[in-house]
Amino acid sequence: MTDEVPGSCPSETPPPKDCTTVWSNAQQASLRGKLRWESIVPYDPGFAGHHPEVPGGHLFLTAASSPNNTGRHWTALQSGTSLDVWDAPTNGCLWTANAVGVSLRELIPHVAADLTRLRSTGAVAAADEALQAAELWDRLSLQRRQWYQAAFPRNDPSIVWCSPAELPPWTVPTSGVLSLSSDWENRYKKCRWSIPRRGFWEWKLQVRYTSEQGDNHTEVLASDLSWFREPTGYVGQQVTLW
């Protein structure tokens, strides 16, 4: 015998949701469209960006640092948008975005695996230039290769992770000047990142998620191999190793 209230049904615990990370192309495209890389160097409307493969590359120049000037970049989030994801339209699982980051890995010709990658990159933005760099390396003398290896050890930066709430909003270049508030530097400086030096860099724009069931997932929204140069290196297109 049970003590049930007349006219009521026994309560049932719904089965746990099966959260999935197989998100649609439309969802991924929507997420990419909310993020872009910006830099401290603005350009007038009509500027043909040198890196259309990177998020926001049609507006901002993603340049590598030079010995006298650290190239400063950040990932900006479109105002009024969210990076959270429902993995299904009906009875879906909510994935909450916790952090956004950019990973960078340089391809160095004195590392055998990296040299192989430079020679056969596949469909990437810097495919032609990477092959030219590999061919240039092949023509170097042993002494020059040893000098290069000593002068350019691996120097991949750590990923700078920032929560969506910490990311700066999209800025608007006006008359060649970024419209940055007076407190911008103090508010967002922890989200700044840089490319240590010119060269060929594999990069990934990533977002860390946690599902309502407690699952963790890192989604790669965009990736490519780019030939990043110092600002003055964009005047010409000659491929160099250093």
Contacts in CASP RR format, 6 or more apart in sequence:
PFRMAT RR
TARGET T0000
AUTHOR 0000-0000-0000
METHOD contacts of the structure
MODEL  1
MTDEVPGSCPSETPPPKDCTTVWSNAQQASLRGKLRWESIVPYDPGFAGH
HPEVPGGHLFLTAASSPNNTGRHWTALQSGTSLDVWDAPTNGCLWTANAV
GVSLRELIPHVAADLTRLRSTGAVAAADEALQAAELWDRLSLQRRQWYQA
AFPRNDPSIVWCSPAELPPWTVPTSGVLSLSSDWENRYKKCRWSIPRRGF
WEWKLQVRYTSEQGDNHTEVLASDLSWFREPTGYVGQQVTLW
4 10 0 8 1.000
16 213 0 8 1.000
17 91 0 8 1.000
17 92 0 8 1.000
17 93 0 8 1.000
17 212 0 8 1.000
17 213 0 8 1.000
18 93 0 8 1.000
19 87 0 8 1.000
19 93 0 8 1.000
19 95 0 8 1.000
19 211 0 8 1.000
19 212 0 8 1.000
19 213 0 8 1.000
19 215 0 8 1.000
20 87 0 8 1.000
20 88 0 8 1.000
20 93 0 8 1.000
21 87 0 8 1.000
21 95 0 8 1.000
21 209 0 8 1.000
21 217 0 8 1.000
21 219 0 8 1.000
22 87 0 8 1.000
23 85 0 8 1.000
23 87 0 8 1.000
23 219 0 8 1.000
27 85 0 8 1.000
28 219 0 8 1.000
28 221 0 8 1.000
31 83 0 8 1.000
31 85 0 8 1.000
31 207 0 8 1.000
31 219 0 8 1.000
31 221 0 8 1.000
32 55 0 8 1.000
32 205 0 8 1.000
32 221 0 8 1.000
32 222 0 8 1.000
33 55 0 8 1.000
33 78 0 8 1.000
34 77 0 8 1.000
34 78 0 8 1.000
34 81 0 8 1.000
34 83 0 8 1.000
35 55 0 8 1.000
35 75 0 8 1.000
35 76 0 8 1.000
35 77 0 8 1.000
35 78 0 8 1.000
35 83 0 8 1.000
35 100 0 8 1.000
35 205 0 8 1.000
35 221 0 8 1.000
36 55 0 8 1.000
36 56 0 8 1.000
36 57 0 8 1.000
36 59 0 8 1.000
36 60 0 8 1.000
36 75 0 8 1.000
36 76 0 8 1.000
36 78 0 8 1.000
36 170 0 8 1.000
37 54 0 8 1.000
37 55 0 8 1.000
37 56 0 8 1.000
37 57 0 8 1.000
37 60 0 8 1.000
37 62 0 8 1.000
37 73 0 8 1.000
37 74 0 8 1.000
37 75 0 8 1.000
37 76 0 8 1.000
37 102 0 8 1.000
38 56 0 8 1.000
38 59 0 8 1.000
38 60 0 8 1.000
38 73 0 8 1.000
38 74 0 8 1.000
38 75 0 8 1.000
38 76 0 8 1.000
38 168 0 8 1.000
38 170 0 8 1.000
38 171 0 8 1.000
38 178 0 8 1.000
39 60 0 8 1.000
39 61 0 8 1.000
39 62 0 8 1.000
39 63 0 8 1.000
39 71 0 8 1.000
39 72 0 8 1.000
39 73 0 8 1.000
39 74 0 8 1.000
40 71 0 8 1.000
40 72 0 8 1.000
40 178 0 8 1.000
41 60 0 8 1.000
41 61 0 8 1.000
41 63 0 8 1.000
41 231 0 8 1.000
42 59 0 8 1.000
42 60 0 8 1.000
42 173 0 8 1.000
42 176 0 8 1.000
42 177 0 8 1.000
42 178 0 8 1.000
43 49 0 8 1.000
43 59 0 8 1.000
43 60 0 8 1.000
43 61 0 8 1.000
43 173 0 8 1.000
43 176 0 8 1.000
44 173 0 8 1.000
44 175 0 8 1.000
44 176 0 8 1.000
45 173 0 8 1.000
47 58 0 8 1.000
47 59 0 8 1.000
48 58 0 8 1.000
49 57 0 8 1.000
49 58 0 8 1.000
49 59 0 8 1.000
49 60 0 8 1.000
49 61 0 8 1.000
50 57 0 8 1.000
50 61 0 8 1.000
50 62 0 8 1.000
50 234 0 8 1.000
51 57 0 8 1.000
51 61 0 8 1.000
51 62 0 8 1.000
51 125 0 8 1.000
51 226 0 8 1.000
51 228 0 8 1.000
52 58 0 8 1.000
52 125 0 8 1.000
53 124 0 8 1.000
53 125 0 8 1.000
53 224 0 8 1.000
53 226 0 8 1.000
54 62 0 8 1.000
54 203 0 8 1.000
54 222 0 8 1.000
54 224 0 8 1.000
54 226 0 8 1.000
55 75 0 8 1.000
55 205 0 8 1.000
55 222 0 8 1.000
59 173 0 8 1.000
60 73 0 8 1.000
61 231 0 8 1.000
61 234 0 8 1.000
62 73 0 8 1.000
62 195 0 8 1.000
62 226 0 8 1.000
62 228 0 8 1.000
63 71 0 8 1.000
63 195 0 8 1.000
63 228 0 8 1.000
63 229 0 8 1.000
63 230 0 8 1.000
63 231 0 8 1.000
63 234 0 8 1.000
64 71 0 8 1.000
64 195 0 8 1.000
64 196 0 8 1.000
64 197 0 8 1.000
64 198 0 8 1.000
64 199 0 8 1.000
64 228 0 8 1.000
64 229 0 8 1.000
64 230 0 8 1.000
65 71 0 8 1.000
65 194 0 8 1.000
65 195 0 8 1.000
65 196 0 8 1.000
65 197 0 8 1.000
65 230 0 8 1.000
66 198 0 8 1.000
66 230 0 8 1.000
66 231 0 8 1.000
66 232 0 8 1.000
69 230 0 8 1.000
69 231 0 8 1.000
70 194 0 8 1.000
71 194 0 8 1.000
71 195 0 8 1.000
72 192 0 8 1.000
72 194 0 8 1.000
73 192 0 8 1.000
73 193 0 8 1.000
73 194 0 8 1.000
73 195 0 8 1.000
74 167 0 8 1.000
74 168 0 8 1.000
74 188 0 8 1.000
74 191 0 8 1.000
74 192 0 8 1.000
74 193 0 8 1.000
75 100 0 8 1.000
75 101 0 8 1.000
75 102 0 8 1.000
75 162 0 8 1.000
75 167 0 8 1.000
75 191 0 8 1.000
75 193 0 8 1.000
75 205 0 8 1.000
76 167 0 8 1.000
76 168 0 8 1.000
76 169 0 8 1.000
76 170 0 8 1.000
76 171 0 8 1.000
77 83 0 8 1.000
77 100 0 8 1.000
77 164 0 8 1.000
77 167 0 8 1.000
77 168 0 8 1.000
77 169 0 8 1.000
77 170 0 8 1.000
78 169 0 8 1.000
78 170 0 8 1.000
79 169 0 8 1.000
79 170 0 8 1.000
82 97 0 8 1.000
82 164 0 8 1.000
83 97 0 8 1.000
83 100 0 8 1.000
83 164 0 8 1.000
83 207 0 8 1.000
84 94 0 8 1.000
84 95 0 8 1.000
84 96 0 8 1.000
84 97 0 8 1.000
85 94 0 8 1.000
85 95 0 8 1.000
85 97 0 8 1.000
85 209 0 8 1.000
86 92 0 8 1.000
86 93 0 8 1.000
86 94 0 8 1.000
86 95 0 8 1.000
87 93 0 8 1.000
87 95 0 8 1.000
93 211 0 8 1.000
93 212 0 8 1.000
93 213 0 8 1.000
94 211 0 8 1.000
94 212 0 8 1.000
95 209 0 8 1.000
95 210 0 8 1.000
95 211 0 8 1.000
95 212 0 8 1.000
95 217 0 8 1.000
96 209 0 8 1.000
96 210 0 8 1.000
96 211 0 8 1.000
96 212 0 8 1.000
97 163 0 8 1.000
97 164 0 8 1.000
97 207 0 8 1.000
97 208 0 8 1.000
97 209 0 8 1.000
98 163 0 8 1.000
98 208 0 8 1.000
98 209 0 8 1.000
98 210 0 8 1.000
99 161 0 8 1.000
99 162 0 8 1.000
99 163 0 8 1.000
99 164 0 8 1.000
99 207 0 8 1.000
99 208 0 8 1.000
100 161 0 8 1.000
100 162 0 8 1.000
100 163 0 8 1.000
100 164 0 8 1.000
100 167 0 8 1.000
100 205 0 8 1.000
100 206 0 8 1.000
100 207 0 8 1.000
100 208 0 8 1.000
101 159 0 8 1.000
101 160 0 8 1.000
101 161 0 8 1.000
101 162 0 8 1.000
101 193 0 8 1.000
101 205 0 8 1.000
101 206 0 8 1.000
101 207 0 8 1.000
102 159 0 8 1.000
102 160 0 8 1.000
102 193 0 8 1.000
102 203 0 8 1.000
102 204 0 8 1.000
102 205 0 8 1.000
102 206 0 8 1.000
103 159 0 8 1.000
103 203 0 8 1.000
103 204 0 8 1.000
103 206 0 8 1.000
104 156 0 8 1.000
104 157 0 8 1.000
104 195 0 8 1.000
104 201 0 8 1.000
104 202 0 8 1.000
104 203 0 8 1.000
105 156 0 8 1.000
105 201 0 8 1.000
105 202 0 8 1.000
105 203 0 8 1.000
106 114 0 8 1.000
106 154 0 8 1.000
106 155 0 8 1.000
106 156 0 8 1.000
106 196 0 8 1.000
106 197 0 8 1.000
106 199 0 8 1.000
106 200 0 8 1.000
106 201 0 8 1.000
106 202 0 8 1.000
107 114 0 8 1.000
107 115 0 8 1.000
107 117 0 8 1.000
107 118 0 8 1.000
107 130 0 8 1.000
107 199 0 8 1.000
107 200 0 8 1.000
107 201 0 8 1.000
107 202 0 8 1.000
107 225 0 8 1.000
108 114 0 8 1.000
108 152 0 8 1.000
108 154 0 8 1.000
109 115 0 8 1.000
109 118 0 8 1.000
109 133 0 8 1.000
109 134 0 8 1.000
109 137 0 8 1.000
109 148 0 8 1.000
109 241 0 8 1.000
110 145 0 8 1.000
110 148 0 8 1.000
110 149 0 8 1.000
110 152 0 8 1.000
111 154 0 8 1.000
115 134 0 8 1.000
115 137 0 8 1.000
117 130 0 8 1.000
117 225 0 8 1.000
118 130 0 8 1.000
118 131 0 8 1.000
118 133 0 8 1.000
118 134 0 8 1.000
118 137 0 8 1.000
118 200 0 8 1.000
119 130 0 8 1.000
119 131 0 8 1.000
119 134 0 8 1.000
121 127 0 8 1.000
121 130 0 8 1.000
121 131 0 8 1.000
121 225 0 8 1.000
124 130 0 8 1.000
124 224 0 8 1.000
124 225 0 8 1.000
124 226 0 8 1.000
125 224 0 8 1.000
125 225 0 8 1.000
125 226 0 8 1.000
125 227 0 8 1.000
126 200 0 8 1.000
126 224 0 8 1.000
126 225 0 8 1.000
126 226 0 8 1.000
126 227 0 8 1.000
127 225 0 8 1.000
129 200 0 8 1.000
129 227 0 8 1.000
129 239 0 8 1.000
130 200 0 8 1.000
130 225 0 8 1.000
130 227 0 8 1.000
132 239 0 8 1.000
133 200 0 8 1.000
133 239 0 8 1.000
133 240 0 8 1.000
133 241 0 8 1.000
136 239 0 8 1.000
136 240 0 8 1.000
136 241 0 8 1.000
137 145 0 8 1.000
137 241 0 8 1.000
140 148 0 8 1.000
148 241 0 8 1.000
148 242 0 8 1.000
151 242 0 8 1.000
152 197 0 8 1.000
152 242 0 8 1.000
155 196 0 8 1.000
155 197 0 8 1.000
156 196 0 8 1.000
157 193 0 8 1.000
157 194 0 8 1.000
157 195 0 8 1.000
157 196 0 8 1.000
159 206 0 8 1.000
160 190 0 8 1.000
160 191 0 8 1.000
160 192 0 8 1.000
160 193 0 8 1.000
161 208 0 8 1.000
162 190 0 8 1.000
162 191 0 8 1.000
166 188 0 8 1.000
166 190 0 8 1.000
166 191 0 8 1.000
167 188 0 8 1.000
167 191 0 8 1.000
168 184 0 8 1.000
168 187 0 8 1.000
168 188 0 8 1.000
168 191 0 8 1.000
171 178 0 8 1.000
171 179 0 8 1.000
171 180 0 8 1.000
172 178 0 8 1.000
172 179 0 8 1.000
173 179 0 8 1.000
181 187 0 8 1.000
195 201 0 8 1.000
195 228 0 8 1.000
198 228 0 8 1.000
198 229 0 8 1.000
198 230 0 8 1.000
198 233 0 8 1.000
198 240 0 8 1.000
198 242 0 8 1.000
199 227 0 8 1.000
199 228 0 8 1.000
199 229 0 8 1.000
199 241 0 8 1.000
200 225 0 8 1.000
200 226 0 8 1.000
200 227 0 8 1.000
200 228 0 8 1.000
201 225 0 8 1.000
201 226 0 8 1.000
201 228 0 8 1.000
202 223 0 8 1.000
202 224 0 8 1.000
202 225 0 8 1.000
203 223 0 8 1.000
203 224 0 8 1.000
203 225 0 8 1.000
203 226 0 8 1.000
204 220 0 8 1.000
204 222 0 8 1.000
204 223 0 8 1.000
205 220 0 8 1.000
205 221 0 8 1.000
205 222 0 8 1.000
205 223 0 8 1.000
206 218 0 8 1.000
206 219 0 8 1.000
206 220 0 8 1.000
206 221 0 8 1.000
207 218 0 8 1.000
207 219 0 8 1.000
207 221 0 8 1.000
208 216 0 8 1.000
208 217 0 8 1.000
208 218 0 8 1.000
209 216 0 8 1.000
209 217 0 8 1.000
209 218 0 8 1.000
209 219 0 8 1.000
210 216 0 8 1.000
210 217 0 8 1.000
211 217 0 8 1.000
227 239 0 8 1.000
END
